[in-house]
């Protein structure tokens, strides 16, 4: 792990409009630095660079692979055709910039300590947890306790996945304490996510805790923290973008419409089929037409192809990218409440999402009104003959869970949390899953495999090497 030490992102001193060029700096070993040498770069610059890196990690190839393996997206050509068929090797994965970004979040905390800024430290802790959570959810056992001190631990140990989840909860607990401090600075000029609003960072920390508790099946704690989490769409953590190609565009737009046209699409994917089943159905309280047209558009890359809507929808160049949102928070709350048998409360949480969707709000933008309907449900709608019981489930709890899970799947388009659900739901009790078909074969993809660079340089990589079909302990 010698090349995964912390880095200083020099371009962070400028603006968020350098996301694409910053990715190269994360991969440049010449800017690796001593993790204790934090006095040469100020905290606002560290914050800006770390936020850029976190944004990049929510739009990268790993996210596309996760979306394909969850059945939301399909690979149609070149490398992505192989990915969609679950064909990968250790060469297809990298921990740069994943660990460098997490390392820079740790640098933020050290710098914040050196100047007595609790808020700055809390934001750094939230960002560290966000990145390491992605690492462990996708890869399983990963370095964490020894990850950020290459001088002492040039080949860091791999912590057990459940231990990493526990450590991340502690990191977020500490973030909550720091973000609740009476004074501090969150640097509005450099914080292009929340503009220095520490209360929104605090809410995001609570939502992240709820996400991790949902992963591990601790539903009571998931409810507890989601109730303190992001309370409206105004609190969404979104990566902003612009319209300059090669400078500040959303990386999904770049992939779909500029650099890899036709490599991926939605033909043969399960997500559009699920959404179509919610159009003109017996469920007269739901019409998914408007959101479907916002997500997808026919014929952009080829005659009759079903493509991501890069023209006037979810994947235009300037579309913000979600990191953690109100919809996720409320759907965590809804699922956890339903699993605890709190059907009335779960229904209210689900209906809060539907009310916002009925206003056309998603990920910082608005989709059209034609064919947009999300009326409030009642519990009667989930009875055996209820209009929202599309599978004919025998009880309200299961029918309600199916609707909540469906709504999560739809809202998580091009977010790796959809792949987390895909694996998690196989063992969450009661077991309720979407009928997502495999693209090929009989084995479900379960995890990403360790990068070749890590295998070559760190003798602590778990042996025998896992395949992409090896289950993880947190998603058994």
C-alpha positions in Angstrom: 0.0 0.0 0.0 3.0 2.2 -0.4 1.4 4.4 -3.0 -1.8 5.0 -0.9 -0.4 7.5 1.5 -2.1 10.9 1.8 -1.9 13.5 -0.9 -2.3 17.3 -1.1 -4.6 18.3 -4.0 -3.0 21.5 -5.3 -5.9 22.2 -7.6 -8.3 22.4 -4.7 -7.0 25.9 -4.1 -9.0 26.9 -7.1 -12.6 25.8 -7.6 -14.8 22.8 -7.9 -14.6 23.2 -11.7 -11.5 21.1 -11.9 -12.9 17.7 -11.0 -11.6 16.0 -14.1 -8.1 17.3 -13.9 -7.9 16.7 -10.2 -8.4 13.0 -10.8 -4.9 12.9 -12.4 -3.4 14.5 -9.4 -4.8 11.8 -7.1 -2.9 9.2 -9.2 0.4 11.1 -9.2 2.9 9.5 -6.8 5.1 12.6 -6.9 2.6 14.5 -4.6 2.5 11.8 -1.9 3.4 13.5 1.4 4.1 12.8 5.0 0.7 12.5 6.8 2.1 14.5 9.7 3.3 17.4 7.6 0.1 19.3 7.6 1.4 22.9 8.2 2.3 23.6 4.6 -1.3 23.6 3.3 -4.2 25.4 5.0 -7.4 23.7 6.1 -9.7 25.4 3.6 -7.5 24.1 0.7 -7.5 20.6 2.2 -11.2 20.8 2.5 -11.7 21.8 -1.1 -9.4 19.1 -2.4 -11.0 16.4 -0.3 -14.5 17.4 -1.4 -13.4 17.2 -5.0 -12.0 13.7 -4.4 -15.2 12.5 -2.6 -17.3 13.8 -5.6 -15.0 11.9 -8.0 -15.5 8.7 -6.0 -19.3 8.9 -6.4 -19.1 9.1 -10.3 -16.2 6.8 -11.1 -15.9 3.4 -12.9 -16.6 1.6 -9.6 -20.0 3.3 -9.4 -20.8 2.2 -13.0 -19.8 -1.4 -12.2 -21.9 -1.3 -9.1 -24.9 0.0 -11.1 -24.4 -2.8 -13.6 -24.1 -5.5 -11.0 -27.3 -4.2 -9.4 -29.1 -4.5 -12.7 -29.8 -0.8 -13.1 -27.4 -0.2 -16.0 -26.1 -2.5 -18.7 -22.7 -2.9 -20.4 -22.9 -3.0 -24.1 -19.4 -2.7 -25.6 -15.7 -2.9 -24.8 -14.7 -3.3 -21.2 -18.2 -2.5 -19.9 -19.7 -5.4 -21.8 -17.4 -7.7 -19.8 -18.2 -5.9 -16.6 -21.9 -6.5 -17.1 -21.2 -10.2 -17.6 -19.3 -10.1 -14.2 -16.0 -10.6 -16.0 -13.3 -8.7 -14.0 -9.7 -9.2 -12.9 -7.6 -7.6 -10.2 -6.3 -5.2 -12.9 -9.8 -3.7 -13.3 -9.8 -2.2 -9.8 -7.7 0.5 -8.1 -7.5 2.1 -4.7 -6.3 5.3 -6.1 -7.8 7.8 -5.6 -10.0 6.0 -2.9 -7.4 5.8 -0.2 -5.6 9.0 -1.1 -8.9 10.8 -0.7 -9.6 9.2 2.7 -6.0 10.1 3.7 -6.6 13.7 2.8 -9.7 13.7 5.0 -7.5 12.5 7.8 -5.1 15.3 7.0 -8.0 17.7 7.4 -8.5 16.4 10.9 -4.9 16.8 11.9 -4.8 20.3 10.5 -8.0 21.2 12.3 -6.6 19.9 15.5 -3.5 22.1 15.1 -5.7 25.2 14.9 -8.4 24.2 17.3 -11.2 24.0 14.7 -13.8 21.4 15.8 -16.1 21.9 12.9 -13.4 21.5 10.3 -12.3 18.3 12.0 -15.9 17.0 12.1 -16.3 17.6 8.3 -13.1 15.7 7.8 -14.4 12.8 9.8 -17.6 12.7 7.8 -15.7 12.6 4.6 -13.3 9.9 5.8 -16.2 7.8 6.9 -18.0 8.3 3.6 -14.9 7.1 1.6 -14.0 4.1 3.8 -17.6 3.0 3.9 -17.5 2.8 0.2 -14.3 0.8 0.4 -15.5 -1.8 2.9 -19.0 -2.1 1.4 -17.5 -3.0 -2.0 -14.3 -4.9 -1.0 -15.0 -6.4 2.5 -12.0 -6.5 4.7 -9.9 -3.4 4.1 -7.1 -1.5 5.8 -8.4 1.2 8.1 -6.7 1.1 11.6 -3.3 1.3 10.0 -4.2 2.9 6.7 -2.9 6.4 7.0 0.6 6.1 8.3 2.9 4.7 5.7 6.0 5.4 7.7 4.9 3.0 10.5 2.7 0.7 8.4 3.9 0.5 4.8 1.9 -2.7 4.4 -1.1 -2.0 6.6 -3.2 -4.8 8.1 -6.7 -5.6 6.7 -9.3 -5.1 9.3 -12.3 -7.4 9.3 -15.3 -5.9 7.6 -17.6 -5.8 10.6 -14.7 -4.2 12.6 -14.5 -1.5 10.0 -18.2 -0.9 10.2 -17.8 -0.5 14.0 -14.9 1.8 13.7 -16.7 3.9 11.1 -19.6 4.3 13.6 -17.0 5.7 16.2 -15.6 8.0 13.6 -19.1 9.4 12.9 -19.8 9.6 16.6 -16.8 11.8 16.9 -17.8 13.8 13.9 -21.2 14.5 15.5 -19.5 15.7 18.7 -17.2 18.0 16.8 -20.0 19.3 14.5 -22.0 20.0 17.7 -19.3 22.2 19.2 -20.3 25.8 20.0 -17.7 27.4 17.8 -15.6 26.6 14.7 -15.3 27.4 11.0 -16.7 25.4 8.1 -15.2 27.7 5.4 -18.2 28.6 3.3 -16.1 29.8 0.4 -14.4 26.3 0.0 -17.4 24.1 1.0 -19.2 23.7 -2.3 -21.5 21.0 -0.8 -23.1 22.8 2.1 -21.6 26.4 2.0 -20.3 26.1 5.5 -23.6 25.1 7.0 -22.4 22.9 9.9 -26.0 21.9 10.9 -26.4 20.2 7.5 -23.1 18.4 7.9 -24.3 17.2 11.2 -27.5 15.9 9.7 -25.5 14.2 6.9 -23.4 12.5 9.6 -26.5 11.1 11.2 -27.8 9.8 7.9 -24.5 8.1 7.2 -24.7 6.4 10.6 -28.2 5.2 9.7 -27.0 3.9 6.4 -24.3 1.8 8.1 -26.7 0.5 10.7 -29.1 -0.6 7.9 -26.2 -2.5 6.3 -25.6 -4.4 9.5 -29.2 -5.0 10.3 -29.4 -2.9 13.4 -32.8 -1.4 12.6 -33.4 0.3 15.9 -30.2 2.3 15.6 -30.9 3.0 11.9 -34.3 4.5 13.0 -32.6 6.5 15.8 -30.1 8.2 13.6 -32.3 8.6 10.5 -34.7 10.6 12.7 -31.8 13.0 13.3 -30.6 12.9 9.7 -31.3 14.9 6.6 -34.7 16.4 7.0 -35.5 17.8 3.6 -34.2 17.8 0.0 -32.6 21.2 0.8 -30.2 19.2 3.0 -29.0 16.9 0.2 -25.2 16.5 -0.2 -24.8 17.0 -3.9 -21.6 17.4 -6.0 -22.1 20.5 -8.2 -21.3 20.5 -11.9 -21.1 22.9 -14.8 -21.2 22.6 -18.6 -17.5 22.8 -19.7 -16.3 19.5 -21.2 -13.1 18.3 -19.6 -13.5 20.8 -16.8 -16.6 20.6 -14.6 -19.2 18.4 -16.2 -20.9 15.5 -14.4 -18.8 12.4 -15.1 -21.9 10.4 -16.0 -22.5 12.9 -18.9 -18.9 12.6 -19.9 -19.2 8.8 -20.0 -22.6 8.5 -21.7 -22.3 11.4 -24.2 -18.6 12.2 -24.7 -15.9 9.7 -24.0 -17.6 6.3 -24.1 -20.7 6.7 -26.2 -22.6 3.4 -26.5 -20.4 1.5 -24.1 -23.3 1.3 -21.6 -27.0 1.8 -21.8 -30.3 0.8 -20.3 -31.5 -1.8 -22.9 -31.8 -5.1 -21.0 -31.5 -3.5 -17.6 -34.0 -4.2 -14.9 -34.6 -0.6 -13.7 -36.5 0.6 -16.7 -38.6 -2.6 -16.6 -39.5 -1.9 -13.0 -40.4 1.7 -13.7 -42.5 0.6 -16.7 -44.5 -1.7 -14.5 -45.4 1.3 -12.4 -46.9 3.1 -15.4 -50.5 2.5 -16.3 -50.8 -0.2 -13.7 -53.5 -1.1 -11.2 -51.7 1.2 -8.8 -53.6 4.4 -9.7 -51.7 6.3 -7.0 -48.4 6.1 -8.9 -47.4 7.2 -12.3 -43.7 6.9 -13.0 -43.8 8.2 -16.6 -42.3 11.6 -15.9 -39.4 10.2 -13.9 -38.8 7.4 -16.4 -38.5 10.1 -19.2 -36.2 12.1 -16.9 -33.9 9.1 -16.5 -34.0 7.6 -20.0 -34.3 8.8 -23.6 -34.6 6.6 -26.7 -32.4 6.8 -29.7 -29.5 9.0 -28.6 -26.7 6.6 -29.4 -28.5 4.3 -31.9 -31.9 3.8 -33.4 -34.3 2.8 -30.6 -31.5 2.5 -28.0 -32.6 3.2 -24.4 -30.0 5.7 -23.2 -29.4 7.8 -20.1 -31.1 11.1 -20.7 -28.2 13.5 -21.4 -30.4 15.9 -23.3 -32.8 17.3 -20.8 -32.8 14.9 -17.9 -30.9 13.3 -15.1 -27.6 13.1 -16.9 -27.1 16.5 -18.5 -23.7 18.0 -18.1 -24.5 20.2 -15.1 -26.6 17.7 -13.2 -25.5 17.5 -9.5 -24.4 14.1 -8.3 -25.9 12.8 -5.0 -23.6 11.8 -2.2 -26.2 11.3 0.6 -29.8 12.6 0.4 -33.1 13.2 2.1 -34.7 10.4 0.0 -32.1 7.9 1.2 -32.6 9.1 4.8 -36.3 8.7 4.7 -36.2 5.3 2.9 -33.7 4.1 5.5 -36.2 5.2 8.1 -39.1 3.6 6.2 -37.4 0.2 5.7 -36.0 0.0 9.3 -39.4 0.9 10.7 -41.2 -1.7 8.6 -38.7 -4.4 9.6 -39.4 -3.5 13.2 -43.1 -4.0 12.5 -43.8 -0.2 12.8 -46.0 -0.1 9.7 -47.7 3.2 10.3 -44.4 5.0 10.9 -42.9 3.3 7.9 -45.8 4.4 5.8 -45.4 8.0 6.9 -41.7 7.9 6.0 -42.4 6.5 2.6 -45.1 9.0 2.0 -42.7 11.9 2.8 -40.6 10.8 -0.2 -43.6 10.4 -2.4 -44.8 13.9 -1.5 -41.4 15.4 -2.6 -41.4 13.3 -5.7 -44.9 14.5 -6.5 -43.4 18.0 -6.5 -40.9 16.8 -9.1 -37.8 17.1 -6.9 -34.9 14.8 -7.2 -31.1 15.4 -6.6 -31.3 19.1 -6.7 -33.3 19.4 -9.9 -37.0 19.2 -11.0 -38.5 16.7 -13.5 -41.6 17.3 -15.5 -45.2 17.3 -14.3 -46.8 15.3 -17.2 -47.1 11.7 -16.0 -46.0 12.5 -12.5 -48.1 11.1 -9.7 -47.2 10.0 -6.2 -50.3 10.2 -4.1 -50.1 9.3 -0.4 -50.6 5.6 0.4 -52.7 4.2 3.2 -52.0 0.8 4.9 -55.1 -0.5 3.1 -53.2 -0.1 -0.2 -50.9 -2.9 1.0 -53.5 -5.4 1.9 -53.8 -8.6 0.0 -56.0 -7.0 -2.6 -54.5 -3.5 -2.2 -53.6 -1.4 -5.2 -49.9 -1.1 -4.0 -49.5 -4.8 -3.3 -48.1 -5.6 -6.7 -46.8 -9.1 -5.7 -49.9 -10.3 -3.8 -47.9 -10.5 -0.6 -49.8 -12.2 2.2 -49.3 -9.4 4.8 -49.0 -5.7 4.9 -45.4 -5.6 6.2 -44.0 -7.6 3.3 -46.0 -5.6 0.7 -44.9 -2.3 2.3 -41.3 -3.4 2.3 -41.5 -4.3 -1.4 -42.7 -0.8 -2.2 -40.0 0.8 0.0 -37.3 -1.3 -1.6 -38.6 -0.5 -5.1 -38.5 3.2 -4.3 -34.9 2.9 -3.0 -33.9 1.1 -6.2 -35.3 3.8 -8.3 -33.9 6.7 -6.3 -30.4 5.1 -6.3 -29.8 5.2 -10.0 -26.0 5.6 -10.6 -25.3 5.3 -6.9 -23.4 2.3 -5.5 -25.9 2.0 -2.7 -28.1 0.1 -5.1 -25.5 -2.7 -5.3 -25.4 -2.7 -1.5 -29.1 -3.2 -1.4 -28.9 -5.9 -4.0 -26.7 -8.0 -1.7 -28.1 -6.9 1.6 -31.7 -7.8 0.8 -30.8 -11.5 0.3 -30.5 -12.0 4.0 -32.4 -9.1 5.6 -35.4 -10.5 7.6 -38.1 -10.7 6.4 -36.5 -11.5 3.0 -38.0 -9.2 0.4 -36.1 -8.8 -2.9 -36.7 -7.4 -6.3 -36.7 -10.0 -9.1 -33.5 -8.6 -10.7 -32.3 -11.1 -13.3 -28.6 -12.0 -13.9 -27.2 -10.7 -17.1 -25.4 -14.1 -17.5 -24.7 -17.3 -15.7 -26.1 -18.4 -12.3 -23.9 -16.7 -9.8 -24.7 -13.3 -8.3 -21.8 -10.8 -8.1 -21.1 -10.2 -4.4 -18.1 -7.9 -4.2 -15.2 -6.2 -5.9 -11.9 -8.0 -5.9 -8.6 -6.6 -4.5 -6.6 -4.4 -6.9 -3.5 -6.0 -8.4 -1.3 -3.3 -7.1 -2.4 -4.1 -3.6 -1.9 -7.8 -4.1 1.6 -7.1 -5.4 2.7 -4.8 -2.6 0.9 -5.8 0.5 1.5 -9.3 2.0 -1.5 -8.7 4.3 -4.0 -9.1 1.5 -6.4 -11.8 2.7 -5.7 -15.2 1.3 -7.0 -17.1 -0.6 -7.9 -14.3 -2.9 -11.7 -13.9 -3.1 -13.5 -13.8 -6.4 -16.3 -11.5 -7.4 -18.8 -14.2 -6.3 -17.5 -14.6 -2.8 -19.9 -13.2 -0.2 -19.0 -10.6 2.3 -19.6 -11.0 6.0 -21.9 -7.9 6.2 -24.0 -9.2 3.3 -24.1 -12.9 4.0 
